[in-house]
Amino acid sequence: MTLHELTLGVGARRSSYRIRIGDPARCLADVAAEVDADLITVGAHEEHPDRLPALGTTAERLVRCSPVPVLLCATTPDGVPRSVLLPLDSVEVTTELADWTGALAERFDAQLNLVHVEPTDREHHLTSGGAIRGGRVSTTPWTRIARERPPQRVFVDAVQGDSAEAVLAESKRFGAELVLLQAPEDADTKPDNPTSRVLREAECPVLVVPSADNIRLMDTR
């Protein structure tokens, strides 16, 4: 679909163009802040000999600097998501990630699959740090969204192994039509980090919610 066709489908009054010169990821992030966007959507690049497969480096850089969630679609979604996967590698996810997960699950009446992933390499994370205080597990955002959904629409499980492989396997197991992740830390720039692997290899759309630092950056603009 061309931009012109997309404009015709959405409507000219609800569409606008922006032209930027520079790093694509940074330009997209800046425009999202300028227009007060709620979401950035990115598709897969065509295959190129010096580019990573599926989703390219622009998308992977974008999820690190975007002040708003980024939806990455390697293939065209088949309708609304009926099964949503939220991987947890700690006892707590950020409020922003939990709110997006809960809102989408409620909006589409989707099954919510919460999977605790205990990675073999604890330096790699797919969600934010945990919160265990005084030997007690505190009430967390993910437990809140689990309670807000009907019990028959929530499934909780736990797996152990490589973070990316576990998420990819669980998404297939549950027939997930949307995977939600936290944006990776800036320090984790290795091309084989778990988040990048999921972005490149997932067979369903992936929604990456920005870090608190990027959200604060947008608020100061």
N, C-alpha and C positions, 0 to 999 in steps of 0.2 A: 504494500500500500504506500502510495506517495504522500507527501505532506499535503498536496492539493486535495487528494481524495479524502484524507483525514479531516481536513478543514471543512469539506462539503458535508461529511458525516456528522461532525460536531456542530457545525453552524458558524458562519463567518463572525457573528457577533460574540461568540464565545471562544474565538481563536485569535491568536496574535503571533507574530514572528519576531524572533530576536536573532541577530547575527553577531557573532563574537569571533575574534581572532586570538588564538592562544591555546593553552593546554585544554583539551576538551573537558576533562573531568572538573578542573577548577572553574572553567567558564560555566558549565552546567550548574555547579554548586552556587556560583555567584548569582546567576539568573534566578535560580529557585528562591534565593533570599530576596532579590529585588522585587519579584512579583508575588511574594508571600505565598509560594506554592506549598501545598500539603503533601505532595508526592512527586517523585521523579520516576519515570518508567524508562527502562533501557532494554533493548533487544540484543540478540546475539550478533556478533560480527561474522562476516563471511570468512571462510578459511583463508589463512595467509601463512606462508612459510615461516615468518619470524614472529608470529603471534601465537599466544597460548590458545588452545582449542576452546570451542564453545564461546563463553563470554570472555572478551579480551581485556587487556590491561586497563583500558579507559574505564570500564565498569568496575574493575577491582579498585582502582584509585578513587573512583567516585564515591564508593561506599565509605571510604575513610574520611573524606572531606565534606560530604553533603550534610547540610543542616537539617534536612528532612529525610524521611524514609525513602529508600530506593527499591523499586520493584524490578527485578531482573527476570526476563522471560526468554529462555532459550528456544522455546516453541510457543505456538499460539495456544493460550488456555482454552480448554473446552468447557465453557460456561463458568459459573461462579464456583469458588472452592467449597466442596462439601466435606472435606477432611483437612484439618489444619494441624501441622506438627510444630511443637515448640520444644526444642532440645534444651535440657538443663544440665549443666555440668557443675552446678553448685546449688546451695539451698535457696538462693535468691537471684532473681532477674531484676532488671531495672523496672521502675514503674512505667516508663514509656513503652518498653517492649511488652509488658503485661497488658497495658491498656489497649495497644494495637491488637494484640492477640485476642483479648476478650471481645473487643468491639467487632472484629471481623467474624469471629465465631458466632456471635449473637446476630449480626447483620445477615449472615447467610445460613443461620441455623446449622452450622457445620459441626461435625464431630471434632472435639478438641483432644488431641493426643499429646500428653505431657510425658516426655521420655527423659529420665535421668541418665546422663552419659558420664561414666567414670573413665576418663581417658587414661591411657598408659603413660602419657607425657603430660604432667600437670602444669607445664609452662604454657600449654596451648589451651585457650578457652574459647567457647562459642557464646558464652553469656558473661555477665559481670560477676564480680567477686561475691562470695557468700556472706552470710551474717549469722554466726553462731556466737551468742553472747552469754557468758556465765554458764556454759554447759547446756544452755537451752536453745532450741531452734525457735527463732522469732517468727511471728506471722509475716508472711512474705507476699509480694504482689502476685506470684503465680498461684499460691494457695487461695488468694482472694478470687481470682478469675475462675478457678476450679469450682469454688463454692457457688459462684454466680450462675454457672451453667447447670442445666438439669443433669442429675447424676448419670442417666443413661447416655448422655452426650459427651461424657468425659472419660478418658481412659488414661491411666497412669501406669508407667512401666519403668524398668531400670535395666540398663545394659552396661557392659564393660568392654573396653577396647579402644582402638584408635577413634578419635572424635569424629573426623570426617567420614570414615567408613561406617561408623555406627549410625550417623545421621542419614547417610545415603541409603543404608540398608533398611532403617526404620521407616523412611519415607516410602519406600517400595512396599514394605510389609503392611503399612496402614493405608496404602493407596492414597497418600497425601497429595493434595492438589495445591498446597501452599505450605512452604516452610518459612518460619520466622526466625531470624537471627539478630544478634546484637552486632553492630559494626565492630570490626577488630580494633585492637589498640594500635596506635600509631607505631609503637615499637616493633610490632609483629609484622614485618614487611616481607618475610620470606615467601617466595612464590608457592611453596607447598604448605602454607599454613592452613588449618582446617577450614576457615571461612572461605578462602579462595578456592579450595578444592570443592567445597559444596556448591559454590557459585558456578564453577566450570562443569561439574558433573551431574548436578541435580536434573532429574527428568521433568520436574515441575517448577513453576515459578517460585522465586525466593524473594521474600521481603526483608530487607536489612534496615533495622531501626538505628538511627544515629546515636553516637555517644552523647553523654550529657555535655561534654565540652563543645561539640559542634552545635548542639541546640542552644547553648548559652551564646555562642558566637552569632547565631541568627538573631537572637533577641536583642543584641547590642547594635544591630544594623539599623 
